[in-house]
Amino acid sequence: MTRTNRAIGYRRLSDKDQSKYSLAHQDEAIKNYCSRNGLELINMFTDNGECSDTFDRADYRALEAFIKKNKGEAGYLIVMHHDRFSRNLPEALMKIDELESKYRIKVLATSEDVNLDTKDPAVFMQRAFNYLMANSELLRIRQRTKDGIRMAQSQGRFVNVAPFGYINARDAEGKSVLLIDDAKALIVKMVFEEYLLGTPIYLIYDMAKKMGFTRTGNSAIHNLLNNSLYAGLVKVNGDRKNPDKLVKGIHQPIIKEADYWLAQEYLGNKRPSKTQPRDEFPLRGILKCWCGNSMTAGYSKGRKQYYLYYRCTVHGGCNIPGNMLHEKFEELLQLLSFSQHQVDHIRQRCLALLNDATKNQTTLLASREKQLKDIANKIDKLEERLMNDEINADTYKKWQRKFSQDKALLFDEIESSRSGQREQKLKKLNRLLPLMSNIRMIYSNATLSRKQSLIRGVFKHNLTYVDGTFRTASIEPAFRDNALIANKKGLLEIEEAKDIWDEIPSSTQKQIRTATPLPAPPPQDGASTNFATWVS
């Protein structure tokens, strides 16, 4: 038998193939065609689970390598149908021309005559039409797949590979569902908790890796924080007419929806810090120079030893001895600590607020539920305006995110009220409040990430140190009264302090100073409420 009567077979089946032809059926059809036409089948190549719109397939690459290595050994490449060869019209015609002109191999389907003249214009037109139909079918398959995915997403199902913290599973109907991986879910919870406490992302990443976090890359934690699945929300892919949206998923959430939206707010407003603190430099990354630039830290060699200094990244001559700065800062924290008189006062105020909240719980719940309904109506109207082309997709996304965040916070508040957490809050208050009488001790015993979280919780904006005095734009309201004592001692300046609330009495070792009575402020502005919010 001559070389020109030898043939190579090729069969293909994709994961999403909707063809009725199995690999076994294709194999039989190719062998029967060769037998009928007196062709010797010298090899068979098979791609199982490969896409049809590209020739970058594992076994097709092997087929081409075989042809190049055994040039002239075969004269035919047999496929059952041309859509098994490709569904991409331009690439298919180019590949056929390349095989025929370069390797003298004729590509034939089992429905074509072995003596077919591929240079005949009518044959070219017929093949072009066949590939055009195959290309059209590929686009229909893709559209049906997209529609199916969008339908599943709109029903709250996640149909892709499970993210870290979940595993893929099937429900009783055989449909895709996410199940929580308990061990990994603990890492996800830790990431959100630490981020909301103000811990830098690179420190969170180090903590997560020690716990078994397997994702790598600079954006690993950022991507995790952006994933709405952890809050029980499934993203529905948009199309030309409809933007992306989030719906309630059928899977169990790992974190509260309110925490997810709060993290999104932080992600939108915070720039990642490039300055990395170390245990011996706890203020690096937080302390600013008077010029607004960050202070770095390091050691300078003296005559007998190395000395720790903080210095401005711009003003090389601005050096602050680290040990002195740390002592001054801990002294400031001690002055901000609550006296026993203040602790007792805050406890009484918190008890009164909790009792009032319990009495007014029915009225409060009704009010919050009404607000929840109002927000739901706003979301419906927003979608209606989008459908009527009254607003664009960007405007829709902006307000949909805002309403979703408000909705999640209200829902969380309602659930907390219904679950009767008064006793839990009292236990937490009694456990944490006494510790506030020695913030310096809390700071000294804390890990580096907790130290920085504490600093960011107390001092709301940039913290600077000039001529023996710390300066900040604002401070947590619960500490404002004690900040006056620190101010008198020359340790702290609040540069834009406004509406300092004087209800909490301050004390020193020698005397107790009680503020001039003021009209009772509303509960949300009280220092006890501020403290309760801060410690929660």
N, C-alpha and C positions, 0 to 999 in steps of 0.2 A: 504494500500500500504506500502511495506517495505521500510526501510531507503535506501537500496541499489538501489531502483527504483526511487529515487529522484535525481534531476539534478539541476545544476547551469549553467546559460547561461552567456557567455561573448562575447561582440562585441567591435570592435575598428575601429576607422577611424582617420587618421593623417591629419595634415594641408596640407602636400605635397603628400597625398595619390593619386595614379593614378589608384586605383582600381575602378571598375565599380559598386561595391557593396556598397550601402548606408546603414546607420544604420537601417533604416526601413526595408530594404531588408534582412539584417542579422537577425533582430528580427523575421521576419516572417519565415525565414528558420529554425532557432533554435526551435521555437514553433512547427512548422510542424514536425520536426524530433522527438521531444519529444512525440508528439501526436501519430505518427506512431508506435513508439516503446514502448508505454505504460509507459512513464517517466513523473513524476510530476515535473514541473519546479517551484522550490521554490524561486528563486531569479534571477535577471538579473543585470549584472554589465556592465557599458558602459564607455569607454575612448574615448572622442571626441577631436581630435587635438593632440594626443599623439604619440610619435615616436615608431617605432616597434623594434628597436635594443636594447632596454633595458626594464626590467620589473619594473623600477622605474617610474610607472605611478600611478596617483592618485587613479583611481578606481580599478586598479589591486591590489594595496596595500590594499584597502578596501575589495576586494574579498578574499585575503589571510587571513586578519583579521577575516572575517566571517567564513572561513573554520576552523581556529584555535579555534574560540569561539564555533562553532557548529560541533565539530569533530564527524564524524560518521553519521551526518544528511543527507549527500548526497553521492552518489557513482559515479557521473559523472560530468565532466565539458565539456559543449558542446560549440563549436565554429563553425562558418559557414565553414571556411577554416583554415588550419593551419597557413597561413600567417597572419590571424587576431590575432592569439595567439602570434606569434613572427616571425621576419625575421632573427633572429640571431641564426644560426645553433647550436653552442655548448651550448649557454644558454638555448635554447628551449628544447633540449634533457635532460639537467640536471634538468630543472624545471619539466618536465614531470615525470622523474624518482623520484624526490622528492615528488611530489603530490601522486604518486601511492604507493611508499614504506612507506611514513610517515603518509599519511591521507587516504590511500586506495581509492583514487579518480582517475578514468580513464578519461584521456583527449581524446575526440573524435571530429572529424570533421563531419559535416552533410552528407558527402559522404561516411563515414565509417560505417560498421555494428556494432550494439550495442554490439554484442557478440565477437567482435574482440579480438584476443589473442595478447596483446601488447608484450608478451615475445617471440613471434615467430620471429626468425631472419629475415624472409622475410618481416614481418611487420616493423621491425626496419629499414631495408634497404630502404623500400619504404618511410617511414617517413623521414629518413635522406635525401633521395633524394628530397622530397618535400620541406624540410627546406633549403636544399642547393640551390634549384631553387629560393626560396623566398629570401634567402640571396643575391643571384646573382642579383635578380631584385632590391633589396634595393640599391646595389652598382651602378646599372645602373641609378636608380632614382637620387641618389646623384650626379653622374657624369653629368647627363642631367641638374640638378639644377645648378651645378658649371659652366657648359658651358653656360647656359642661363644667369647667373649672369655676367660672364666674357664678354659675347656678349653685354649685356646692358651697362656694364662699358665702354667697348671700344667705345660705341656710346655716351659716356658722361653722362650716367644716373647713379644716385646713388640709390641703391635699398634697402638699410637697413633703420633702424630707423634714422630719421633726427637728426643731431648734434645740440647742443645749438646754437640758432641763426637762425635756419631754421625750417620749418614744412613740413611734408609729405603731398603730394597732388597728384591728377591725372590730366593728360592733356586731351585733347579732344578725344584721342584714348584710354583713360583708362590706360595709362602707368604711372609708377611712376615718379614724378618730385618733386624737392625741391622748396619751396617758402620762401622768406625772412620774418622772424618775426622781424618787424621794431624795436620794443622795445628792444629785445634781441640783435639785430645786433649792436645797439649802444654800448652795453657792449663789444662785440667782437672787434669793432673798437678801443675802449678805451684800451683794453688789448694790442693790437698790438702797438698802438701809445706809450703807456707808456713803453712797453718793449724796443722799439727801441730808446726811450729817455734815457734808462739806469736805469729805476726804478726797484728795486728788486722785484722778483716775489711774495714774501710774502706780500709786500705792494700793489701790483697790485691785489692780491687776496682779500685783505681787501676792496679795492675800489670797486671791482666787486661785492662783497657780498652786499655792501651798495646800489648798483644799481639794485640788484635783481638776481645776479648770483646764480644758484641753484646747480651747481655741487660741490661735496665735495671731500676731499682727498688731499694728499700732491702733487699729480701730475695733479690736475685739470687744472691749468693754463698752465702747460707744455704741456699737451695733446692738449689743445685748440690751442696753438701756433704751434704745429706740424701738425695740421689738414689742409691738402691742399685744402679741399672743400671751405674754406673761401676765397681762391684766385681763385675760379672757376675751380679748377683742380680735376679730379676724378681719384682715384687710381684703376688701372686694376690689379687684382690679377694675380700673376704669376703661372706657373706650372713648371714641371721638365725641360722643354726646354726653357721657357721664364721667365725672371725675372719680378718683379713688375715694372709698369711704370705709368706715369701720362699723362692724356689726357685732353683736354679742355672739361669742362662740359657744359651741356645745361642750367644749372641753373645760376642765376645772382650771381657774386661774391660780397662779403661784403668788402674785402680789395683789394688793388692792388697786383698783382702777384709779382711785384718787392719787395714790403714790406714783403711778405711771405718768399721769398728767402733770404732776408737780415736777417730776424728773424732766419731762419735755420742756417745761417752762425754764428750768435751770439750764438745760442743754442749749436753749435758744439765747440765753442771756449771759452765760459764763464763757469766758475764754479759758482754754486749758493752760494751766501754769507750766512754763518750761523749767522753772527753777525747782530743783529737787532737794528737799531738806534731808538731813540725816539726824540721828538721835542726838548728836552733840550740837546741831544747828536747828533747834525747833522753830525759830523765828524766820528762817530763810524761806522765802516764798510768800511771806505774809508782811514782813516789815518793809516799809517804803522809805526812801530818802525824801527830804523836803522838796526835792525837784520833781517827785512823782515816780521816779524810776525805782525798780526793785533793788533791795539790798541783798548782796550775796554774802557768803561767809567762807572763812577758811583759816588756816593757821599761818602765822608769821614767825620766823625764827628769831629768837632773842639771843642774848649772850649764853644763857645756860639751858633754855628750853624753848619749846614752841608755845605761842600764845594765840588764843582764839580771837578773831576780829570779825565784825560785820562791816562791810564797806559798800559804797554805792557803785553801781556798775558804770556810772558816767563820771562822777566826781572821785577821782582816785585818791584825793587827800582826805575824804570823809571816812575816817576809820573809827569804829566804836568798839572798845574792848568787850569781848563776848561775855566773860564771867561777870563783869560789872552790870552789863545789860540784862543778863538772866536774873541776877539778884534783884535789880530794880523792878523787873517785870513780876517776879514772884511776890515782891513787897506790894505791888499794885493789886495783884489778885487777892492778897490777904485783906487789903483795905476794902475791896469790893465784896468780900464775904459778908453774909448776913449775920447780924447779932442774934442772940437767943430771943430778944424782944421782937425782932423783925420776923423770925421764924414763927413764933407764936401768933403774931398778927396775921401773917400770910395764911397760916393754917385756919384761923378763924374765918378769914375772908373767903377762902376756898370752900370751907364747909357751908358757909352761908350761900355762896353761889350754887353749890351742888344741891342744897336743899331747895333753893328757889327754882332751879332747873327741874328738879323732880316734881315740884308742885305744878309747874307750868308746862309739864311735859306734853300733855294732851294738846294744849293750845300751840305749843312750839312745833309738834309733829304736824298738826294741821297746816300751819303756816309753811313749813318746809315742803310738805307734799304738794301744796298749791304752787309753790315756786318751782317744784320739779315738773309739774304739769305745764306750767307756763313755758319752761325751757323746752320741753318736748314739742309744744306747739310752735315755738320759734324755729326749731330744727325742721319741722314739717314745712313751715312757710318758706324757710331758706331753700329747701329742696324744690319747692314749687316755683320759686322765683328763678332758680337755675334752669328748670325745665322750660320755663317761659322766656328764657334768654334775657331776663331782666338784670342778671348779674353774671359775671364771668366765673370761670373755674377757680381762679386765684382768690377772688373775693369769697367764694363759697368755702374753700379750704380754710381760709383765715377764720371765718366766723363759725364754721362747723367745729373746728378745734377748740375755739373759745367756749362755745355752748357745751361741748362734750366734757370739757374740764369742769365747768360749773355744775353740770349734771352729776358727774362722778363725785364731786365734793359734797353735794347735797345728799346724794344717796348714801354716802359713807356716814354722814352725820345722822341721817334717819336711822340707819341700821344700828349705829352706836347707841342711839337713844332707846330704840326698841329692845336692844339686848340687855338693858339694865346693867350698865357698867359702873354704877356709882361705887359699889364696894371695891371693885378693882382699881378705880381711880383713887379712892381713899388709901388703899394699901400702897399704891405707887407714890402717892404724895407723902405718906408717912415714912416711906423708905428713902426717898430722894431729898426731901426738904431739909432734914438735919445735916446732910452732907454739904449743903450750901453755906454752912457756917465756917467751912474751911476749904475754899476753892483752891487755895495754894496746895493743899495736900492732894486734892483730886488731880490737879495738874501734874504734880511731881510724880505721882504713881501711874499716870496714864501712859499708854503707848504713844508713839510719835503721831500716828494718824488721829488718835483721840485728842491729843494736845491741840493739834491744829483745828479740829472740829470745835473744841471748846473755845478757842480764841475767836474763830469766825462766828460762833454763836453769841459771844459777849460783845465783841467789837464789830459792828455791822459794816463798816467801810474800812478804808486803808488805815493802817496803824503806822505812825511815824514816831521817831524819837529825836528830839532836838534839845540840846542844852539841859539834859537831865529830866526832861518831861516827855511823857508819851502823849501823842495827839491823835484824835480820831474824829471823823465827821459825825458819828452817832454811836450810841451804845444801846444794848438791849434795855428797854424801859424798866425792867425789874431792878436794874442796878443803878439807875440814875441818881437816886438819893445818896447812895454810898459813894457815887462818883464825885459828889460835892466834897466829901471828906478827903478823897484822894486829890481833888483840886486844891484844897487848902494846904495840903502838904507838898504841893508843887509837883505831883507825880502824873497828873492827868489833866489834859485840856480837851473839852468837847467843843470843837470849833463852830459847829452849827447846832448846838443844843437848843431846842425849842419846846415849849409846853412841857417843861419838866414837871412830872407829877409828884406831889409831895405827901401823898397819903401815908406811905410807909414811914414809920418813925425810925430815925437813925440813932445810933448810940455810940459812945466811946467808953473807955474804962472809967472816966470820972463822972460823966453826966449823960442824961438822956435828953435829946432834943426832939420835941414833937412839933410837927409843922403846924402853921396857922390853919385852922379849919377852913376847908374849901367846900363848895357845893359838891355833893356826891356825884362823881362821874358815872356815866353808864357802864355796865359790867364789862363790855368789851374793851374799855380803856383802862381798867383797873390794873394795878401792878400785880395783884394776885392772879388775875386772869392771864396777864403777860407771862408770869412765871410758870403757871400751869401749862400754857402753850409751849413755852420754851423747853420745859423738862420732858414734855410728851414727845 
